[in-house]
């Protein structure tokens, strides 16, 4: 007897999830608030491809980074090209800036929303396919751009009613001169304690010593406590830039905490780095993060162009948001034809009402009781019943589900009668 063939795996891939129902409504609500705020701040929407040439991310994220070395979904296409599903937005937007010759259109202010992909252990607030909102400003070297992107973030979190449980942590990475001096100091310090460093931190010591400050290893963290502080290596220009950013936040009454251990390890990052963190999500407490990346466009082969931006995780925000804040979908009106002869008239009425912006649920099968039960289950405001007797009289019966009343209405007066349901 032949073995039966097993069917396909009928569940989502580990680290991915289906978005529907309340979760879909929450996503849509957050995205609508985000888009509205971005437009108020003068940002235009951009949508970049979900995959790019792998080199785009290798070059911008750094080959020693965890994202590149451990987390990217990289594959070879049929033409032999190495492609990668995007793990973040900034590199793709920077590539689009260069590809589309936008150097002559500065400043460029963008917002974006979409899925990202990273291969890592799935856990609360961290999926293998996740969604991000993104804000970028290109071509503004002045600290006012830093203040603006932070103001957008605070406005978003405030309008989502989340800011009371979130704090802004901020730091300055300095300009190249300050950062180089700090890195030299870190190499000296950590070399003296080389025997106590984790394997990952040993690999970062020469190429990326600032990333040791991000280590989750307990021994590394103990060493970090006594490591040199970046503020001791600021030059005059760096201090002036950072002071201007902080003064702008003070002027807007945006609260912040300076966290000198908040760093970015790559060369193209400079000056402002920040994270919005919460204690409400356990270990995955960062809900929005960003910083200034003045060297990125040049590193990718474009002209030297200032840049700053941030990204926020949709899954993490949706876990924090109150269900009461999410706007519920408008309740539908159900149309219930009784008998085959009424189907065409019901179809025509549904079409007219949908063109008039009503949400219509059309009942296709079952007896009257089953159709009414479905209408009630989907929280219909009303049911429009079209039977053969009503059709002969040129009327319909409208049942109000809120008060239980039934009213016979002329077919050509249905639209007028439904107006009070809006």
Secondary structure as UniProt FT lines:
FT   TURN            14..15
FT   HELIX           21..40
FT   TURN            41..42
FT   STRAND          44..45
FT   STRAND          51..53
FT   HELIX           54..61
FT   TURN            63..64
FT   HELIX           67..71
FT   STRAND          74..76
FT   TURN            78..79
FT   STRAND          82..85
FT   HELIX           90..99
FT   TURN            100..101
FT   HELIX           102..105
FT   STRAND          108..117
FT   TURN            124..125
FT   STRAND          129..138
FT   HELIX           144..159
FT   TURN            160..161
FT   HELIX           163..165
FT   STRAND          166..172
FT   HELIX           176..192
FT   HELIX           194..196
FT   HELIX           199..207
FT   HELIX           209..214
FT   HELIX           218..225
FT   HELIX           230..233
FT   HELIX           236..251
FT   TURN            252..253
FT   STRAND          257..258
FT   TURN            260..261
FT   TURN            267..268
FT   STRAND          270..278
FT   TURN            280..283
FT   STRAND          286..292
FT   TURN            294..295
FT   HELIX           296..299
FT   TURN            300..301
FT   STRAND          307..313
FT   HELIX           314..320
FT   HELIX           323..325
FT   STRAND          333..337
FT   HELIX           340..342
FT   HELIX           343..355
FT   TURN            356..357
FT   STRAND          360..363
FT   HELIX           368..377
FT   TURN            378..379
FT   STRAND          382..386
FT   HELIX           388..393
FT   STRAND          395..400
FT   TURN            401..403
FT   STRAND          406..410
FT   HELIX           411..413
FT   HELIX           414..418
FT   HELIX           419..421
//
